[in-house]
């Protein structure tokens, strides 16, 4: 991207919060040619963010982006007011505590340019609640990524009750031009969509392991050799539509729906919790994965890239 280019009108981005999500966003923004300022007052944040960006670089390169001299346009400004003064985009990744987000967004609104796009990466707090801190709540929208943002395509764009249609469309257009797969949700719901699905599935995973039906590693193998592969190419509804044969989803619901409803009822009666016994069991079985978290994450990313390549997805089109 040349000095005169932009991504949907965005040239400079301020990433508020330099944790895993913020650093991942920063890596992607930099690789797509934006100038990035990271604002986080935590000690040692610059070293941590630079480390995350270095770890993300191979994946970004494998997906078609130029990662040479990746941090040339990266700056660190601990003071939030100063960090947002020249921002075209503010992507906030602060703690999931409403009072903290309120404090941050008051400072951001007071000091950012009038035309800056405001997005929060919150994983569950509605924009409606966060925006009560703003004089103009129409400027704020949720731009919730799936972790890690530099790799997984999805961004859930979730407007609040007072988010303007212009803000929603501007956010959607930016994420799409960035190379992401934005999905605008039609209404606010706690946890949005992807995390609700993940939570529902993980609840049953924990139950099956805690009941001794399978181990954690065996369950992961079942998912990656069945549902994971199927849903990567056809989501749940299309899969069940195809599972209904020539009659499609209506045939499935008529002939197999009652059995599924009984299973739902049985599953609703299951007691699932991270009690002491379950925590101990899961902690013990983590050892079966082998390798460090960093090694396992690198292996996950390599396989994720292979899947994306097979599906024709990447930042090189």
C-alpha positions as CSV (number, residue, x, y, z in Angstrom):
1,X,0.0,0.0,0.0
2,X,1.5,3.3,-1.0
3,X,1.4,6.5,1.0
4,X,-1.6,7.6,-0.9
5,X,-3.6,4.4,-0.6
6,X,-5.9,3.3,2.1
7,X,-8.1,0.4,3.1
8,X,-11.7,1.7,2.9
9,X,-10.5,5.1,3.8
10,X,-8.4,3.9,6.7
11,X,-4.7,4.7,6.8
12,X,-3.9,4.9,10.5
13,X,-5.2,2.6,13.2
14,X,-4.9,2.8,17.0
15,X,-5.0,-0.5,18.7
16,X,-6.1,0.0,22.3
17,X,-4.8,-2.9,24.5
18,X,-1.8,-4.9,23.5
19,X,-2.8,-8.4,24.7
20,X,-3.1,-11.4,22.4
21,X,-6.1,-10.0,20.4
22,X,-4.7,-6.5,20.1
23,X,-1.3,-7.7,19.0
24,X,-2.9,-10.0,16.4
25,X,-4.9,-7.1,15.1
26,X,-1.8,-4.9,15.0
27,X,0.1,-7.6,13.0
28,X,-2.7,-7.8,10.4
29,X,-3.1,-4.0,10.1
30,X,0.7,-3.6,9.6
31,X,0.8,-6.4,7.0
32,X,-2.0,-4.7,5.1
33,X,0.0,-1.4,5.0
34,X,-1.6,0.6,7.8
35,X,0.3,2.7,10.2
36,X,-0.4,1.4,13.7
37,X,-0.2,2.9,17.2
38,X,-0.6,0.5,20.1
39,X,-1.7,2.1,23.4
40,X,-1.4,0.1,26.6
41,X,0.2,1.3,29.8
42,X,1.3,-2.1,31.0
43,X,5.0,-2.5,31.7
44,X,6.9,-4.5,29.0
45,X,4.0,-4.2,26.5
46,X,6.2,-3.1,23.6
47,X,8.4,-6.2,23.9
48,X,5.3,-8.5,24.2
49,X,3.5,-7.0,21.2
50,X,6.6,-7.1,19.0
51,X,7.0,-10.8,20.0
52,X,3.4,-11.6,19.1
53,X,3.9,-9.8,15.7
54,X,7.0,-11.8,15.0
55,X,5.1,-15.0,15.8
56,X,2.3,-13.9,13.5
57,X,4.5,-13.0,10.5
58,X,5.0,-16.5,9.1
59,X,1.2,-17.1,8.9
60,X,0.6,-13.7,7.3
61,X,3.3,-14.4,4.8
62,X,1.9,-17.9,4.0
63,X,-1.5,-16.2,3.3
64,X,0.0,-13.9,0.7
65,X,1.1,-10.7,2.6
66,X,4.4,-9.0,2.5
67,X,5.8,-9.2,6.0
68,X,9.2,-7.6,5.3
69,X,10.0,-4.7,7.6
70,X,6.6,-5.4,9.3
71,X,7.1,-3.1,12.2
72,X,8.4,0.0,10.3
73,X,5.0,1.8,10.8
74,X,4.5,0.6,14.4
75,X,4.5,3.0,17.3
76,X,3.7,2.8,21.0
77,X,2.0,5.6,22.9
78,X,1.0,4.7,26.5
79,X,-1.2,7.8,26.9
80,X,-4.6,7.0,25.4
81,X,-5.5,10.5,24.6
82,X,-2.3,11.1,22.7
83,X,-2.6,7.7,21.0
84,X,-5.9,8.3,19.2
85,X,-5.4,11.9,18.1
86,X,-4.6,11.0,14.5
87,X,-6.5,7.7,14.2
88,X,-8.7,6.9,11.3
89,X,-9.7,3.7,13.2
90,X,-9.7,2.9,16.9
91,X,-9.9,-0.9,17.6
92,X,-10.4,-1.3,21.3
93,X,-9.3,-4.6,23.0
94,X,-9.5,-3.7,26.6
95,X,-10.5,-5.8,29.6
96,X,-14.1,-7.3,29.5
97,X,-15.3,-5.0,32.3
98,X,-17.9,-2.4,31.4
99,X,-16.6,0.3,33.7
100,X,-13.1,0.0,32.2
101,X,-14.5,0.3,28.7
102,X,-16.6,3.3,29.7
103,X,-13.5,5.1,31.0
104,X,-11.5,4.3,27.8
105,X,-14.2,5.3,25.4
106,X,-14.8,8.6,27.1
107,X,-11.1,9.4,26.6
108,X,-11.2,8.1,23.0
109,X,-14.2,10.1,22.0
110,X,-12.9,13.3,23.6
111,X,-9.5,13.1,21.7
112,X,-10.0,11.1,18.5
113,X,-10.8,12.9,15.2
114,X,-14.5,13.5,14.5
115,X,-14.4,11.1,11.5
116,X,-12.6,8.2,13.2
117,X,-14.3,4.8,13.1
118,X,-14.9,3.4,16.6
119,X,-14.8,-0.5,17.0
120,X,-14.6,-2.7,20.1
121,X,-13.4,-6.2,20.0
122,X,-15.5,-7.2,23.0
123,X,-16.4,-10.8,23.1
124,X,-19.8,-10.3,24.7
125,X,-20.7,-6.8,26.0
126,X,-23.3,-5.3,23.7
127,X,-22.3,-2.0,22.0
128,X,-25.5,-0.6,23.4
129,X,-24.1,-0.8,26.9
130,X,-20.6,0.4,26.0
131,X,-21.9,3.3,24.0
132,X,-23.8,4.8,27.0
133,X,-20.4,6.4,27.9
134,X,-20.4,8.3,24.6
135,X,-21.9,11.6,23.7
136,X,-22.5,10.2,20.2
137,X,-23.3,6.5,20.6
138,X,-23.9,6.2,16.9
139,X,-20.2,6.1,16.3
140,X,-19.5,2.8,18.1
141,X,-19.9,-0.7,16.7
142,X,-18.7,-4.1,17.8
143,X,-16.0,-5.6,15.5
144,X,-15.5,-9.0,17.3
145,X,-12.8,-11.2,15.7
146,X,-12.4,-14.9,16.2
147,X,-9.0,-15.6,17.7
148,X,-6.4,-15.1,16.3
149,X,-7.6,-12.1,14.3
150,X,-4.7,-12.1,11.9
151,X,-5.6,-15.7,10.8
152,X,-9.3,-16.6,11.3
153,X,-11.4,-14.8,8.7
154,X,-14.6,-14.0,10.7
155,X,-15.4,-10.6,12.2
156,X,-18.8,-10.3,13.8
157,X,-20.0,-6.7,13.2
158,X,-22.7,-6.0,15.8
159,X,-24.4,-2.6,15.9
160,X,-26.0,-1.3,19.1
161,X,-29.4,0.1,19.4
162,X,-28.1,3.6,18.6
163,X,-25.2,2.7,16.2
164,X,-25.8,4.6,13.0
165,X,-26.3,2.5,9.8
166,X,-23.4,4.5,8.3
167,X,-21.0,3.3,11.1
168,X,-22.1,-0.3,10.6
169,X,-21.6,-0.2,6.9
170,X,-18.3,1.6,7.2
171,X,-17.0,-1.1,9.6
172,X,-18.3,-3.9,7.4
173,X,-16.6,-2.4,4.3
174,X,-13.3,-1.9,6.2
175,X,-13.1,-5.4,7.5
176,X,-14.0,-6.8,4.1
177,X,-11.4,-4.7,2.3
178,X,-8.9,-5.8,5.0
179,X,-9.4,-9.4,3.7
180,X,-11.7,-10.6,6.6
181,X,-15.2,-12.2,6.4
182,X,-17.4,-9.7,8.2
183,X,-20.9,-10.8,9.2
184,X,-23.3,-8.2,10.4
185,X,-25.6,-9.5,13.1
186,X,-29.3,-8.5,12.8
187,X,-29.7,-8.1,16.6
188,X,-27.6,-8.0,19.7
189,X,-27.4,-11.2,21.7
190,X,-25.1,-12.0,24.7
191,X,-21.9,-13.6,23.4
192,X,-22.9,-12.9,19.7
193,X,-23.0,-16.0,17.5
194,X,-19.6,-17.7,17.2
195,X,-19.0,-17.7,20.9
196,X,-22.5,-19.0,21.7
197,X,-22.0,-21.9,19.3
198,X,-18.5,-22.6,20.7
199,X,-19.9,-22.5,24.3
200,X,-22.8,-24.9,23.5
201,X,-20.5,-27.4,21.8
202,X,-17.8,-27.1,24.5
203,X,-20.4,-27.7,27.2
204,X,-21.1,-31.1,25.7
205,X,-17.4,-31.8,25.2
206,X,-16.7,-31.2,28.9
207,X,-19.7,-33.4,29.8
208,X,-18.5,-36.3,27.6
209,X,-15.0,-36.2,29.0
210,X,-16.1,-35.7,32.6
211,X,-18.4,-38.8,32.3
212,X,-15.5,-40.9,31.0
213,X,-17.0,-41.5,27.6
214,X,-13.8,-40.2,25.9
215,X,-10.6,-38.5,26.8
216,X,-9.9,-34.9,25.7
217,X,-7.5,-36.0,23.0
218,X,-10.0,-38.6,21.7
219,X,-12.8,-36.1,21.6
220,X,-10.6,-33.6,19.7
221,X,-9.8,-36.4,17.2
222,X,-13.5,-37.1,16.7
223,X,-14.2,-33.4,16.0
224,X,-11.3,-32.8,13.6
225,X,-12.1,-36.0,11.6
226,X,-15.8,-35.3,11.3
227,X,-17.6,-32.1,12.2
228,X,-14.6,-29.9,11.9
229,X,-13.9,-31.0,8.3
230,X,-17.6,-31.0,7.3
231,X,-18.4,-27.6,8.8
232,X,-15.3,-26.1,7.2
233,X,-17.0,-26.5,3.8
234,X,-20.7,-26.6,4.7
235,X,-22.1,-25.1,7.9
236,X,-24.6,-26.9,10.2
237,X,-27.7,-25.9,8.3
238,X,-26.4,-26.8,4.9
239,X,-25.0,-30.1,6.2
240,X,-28.4,-31.1,7.7
241,X,-30.1,-30.0,4.5
242,X,-27.8,-32.3,2.6
243,X,-28.4,-35.0,5.2
244,X,-32.1,-35.0,4.4
245,X,-31.4,-36.4,0.9
246,X,-33.6,-35.3,-2.0
247,X,-36.1,-33.9,0.5
248,X,-33.5,-31.7,2.1
249,X,-33.9,-30.0,5.5
250,X,-37.8,-30.4,5.5
251,X,-37.4,-34.2,5.1
252,X,-34.8,-34.3,7.8
253,X,-37.0,-32.4,10.3
254,X,-40.0,-34.6,9.5
255,X,-38.2,-37.9,9.8
256,X,-35.4,-37.3,12.3
257,X,-36.4,-34.1,14.1
258,X,-38.3,-35.8,16.9
259,X,-35.3,-37.9,17.8
260,X,-33.1,-34.8,17.9
261,X,-35.6,-33.1,20.1
262,X,-35.5,-35.9,22.6
263,X,-31.7,-35.7,22.6
264,X,-31.9,-32.0,23.2
265,X,-34.2,-32.6,26.2
266,X,-31.8,-35.2,27.6
267,X,-28.8,-33.0,27.2
268,X,-30.6,-30.1,28.9
269,X,-30.8,-32.3,32.0
270,X,-27.1,-32.9,32.1
271,X,-25.2,-31.1,34.9
272,X,-22.0,-29.6,33.6
273,X,-19.6,-27.4,35.6
274,X,-16.0,-26.8,36.1
275,X,-16.1,-28.3,39.6
276,X,-13.0,-29.5,41.4
277,X,-13.2,-33.0,40.0
278,X,-13.7,-31.8,36.5
279,X,-10.9,-29.2,36.7
280,X,-8.5,-31.9,38.0
281,X,-9.5,-34.4,35.3
282,X,-9.1,-31.8,32.4
283,X,-5.8,-30.5,33.8
284,X,-4.4,-34.0,34.0
285,X,-5.4,-34.8,30.4
286,X,-3.8,-31.6,29.0
287,X,-0.5,-33.4,29.3
288,X,-1.6,-35.8,26.6
289,X,-1.4,-33.0,24.0
290,X,2.4,-32.8,24.4
291,X,4.5,-29.8,23.5
292,X,4.4,-26.3,24.8
293,X,1.5,-23.9,24.2
294,X,3.6,-22.0,21.7
295,X,4.4,-25.2,19.8
296,X,0.8,-26.4,19.7
297,X,-0.4,-22.9,18.6
298,X,2.2,-23.0,15.7
299,X,1.0,-26.4,14.6
300,X,-2.6,-25.2,14.8
301,X,-1.8,-22.2,12.7
302,X,0.0,-24.3,10.0
303,X,-3.0,-26.6,9.7
304,X,-5.4,-23.7,9.7
305,X,-3.5,-22.1,6.8
306,X,-3.6,-25.4,4.9
307,X,-7.4,-25.5,5.3
308,X,-7.7,-21.9,4.2
309,X,-5.5,-22.5,1.2
310,X,-7.5,-25.6,0.2
311,X,-10.7,-23.4,0.4
312,X,-9.0,-20.6,-1.7
313,X,-9.0,-18.2,1.2
314,X,-6.1,-15.8,2.0
315,X,-5.0,-12.2,1.7
316,X,-3.7,-12.7,-1.8
317,X,-7.2,-13.4,-3.1
